[in-house]
Amino acid sequence: MQLHPDGQATQRTVLDALEAKYPMLRGTIRDHGTQQRRPFVRFFACGEDLSHEPPDTLLPEMVANGAEPFFIIGAIAGG
């Protein structure tokens, strides 16, 4: 799926665009109040874990221009 975030491509603008297109996802990836990434959710792009990057850090150019995907992965835990 392709999203067209407002402004530059950052985690925040991508997640804002995703939640605008799919409102049922609000609160599942980020906390409603703090907008912080939920535990056990990870962000990846261009082979890198971007989960601990600040939300307004620019995403890699290859993601911004649509050549590479931005992955949102829910961690699977259990024994």
GINORKA-V272037 format. One record per residue. N is the residue number from 0. RES is the residue in one letter. SS is DSSP state (H for helix, E for strand, L for the rest). PHI is phi in radians with two decimals (* if undefined). D_LAST is the distance of its C-alpha to the last C-alpha in Angstrom with 1 decimal. Layout:
N	RES	SS	PHI	D_LAST
N	RES	SS	PHI	D_LAST
This chain:
0	M	L	*	32.6
1	Q	L	-1.87	35.1
2	L	L	-2.03	35.7
3	H	L	-2.16	38.8
4	P	L	-1.18	38.1
5	D	L	-1.31	41.1
6	G	L	1.38	42.3
7	Q	L	-1.31	40.4
8	A	L	-1.41	36.9
9	T	E	-2.23	34.5
10	Q	H	-0.97	31.0
11	R	H	-1.08	32.8
12	T	H	-1.21	35.4
13	V	H	-1.17	32.9
14	L	H	-1.17	30.7
15	D	H	-1.07	33.9
16	A	H	-1.15	35.1
17	L	H	-1.10	31.8
18	E	H	-1.22	31.8
19	A	H	-1.21	35.6
20	K	H	-1.33	35.1
21	Y	L	-2.23	32.1
22	P	H	-1.01	32.5
23	M	H	-1.16	29.6
24	L	H	-1.48	27.3
25	R	L	-1.01	28.9
26	G	L	1.56	26.6
27	T	L	-1.60	23.4
28	I	L	-1.69	23.6
29	R	E	-2.21	25.7
30	D	L	-1.14	26.4
31	H	L	-0.98	29.7
32	G	L	-1.37	31.5
33	T	L	-1.56	30.6
34	Q	L	1.13	29.8
35	Q	L	-1.42	27.0
36	R	E	-1.00	24.0
37	R	L	-1.21	21.1
38	P	L	-1.05	18.0
39	F	L	1.25	15.5
40	V	E	-1.87	18.5
41	R	E	-2.22	19.9
42	F	E	-2.03	23.4
43	F	E	-2.34	24.4
44	A	E	-2.77	27.9
45	C	L	0.93	29.7
46	G	L	1.30	26.8
47	E	E	-2.05	26.3
48	D	E	-1.48	23.8
49	L	L	-1.80	26.1
50	S	L	-1.04	23.6
51	H	L	-1.79	25.4
52	E	L	-1.33	28.9
53	P	L	-1.05	31.2
54	P	L	-1.09	31.5
55	D	L	-1.75	35.1
56	T	L	-1.23	34.7
57	L	E	-1.08	36.2
58	L	L	-1.32	33.9
59	P	L	-0.95	34.9
60	E	H	-0.97	38.1
61	M	H	-1.11	36.5
62	V	H	-1.34	34.3
63	A	H	-1.05	37.3
64	N	L	-1.61	39.5
65	G	L	1.51	36.9
66	A	L	-1.36	36.6
67	E	L	-2.22	32.9
68	P	L	-1.44	30.2
69	F	E	-1.87	28.4
70	F	E	-1.71	24.8
71	I	E	-2.03	22.8
72	I	E	-2.08	19.1
73	G	E	-1.51	16.5
74	A	L	-1.15	13.3
75	I	L	-1.93	10.1
76	A	L	-2.24	7.1
77	G	L	2.63	3.7
78	G	L	-2.12	0.0
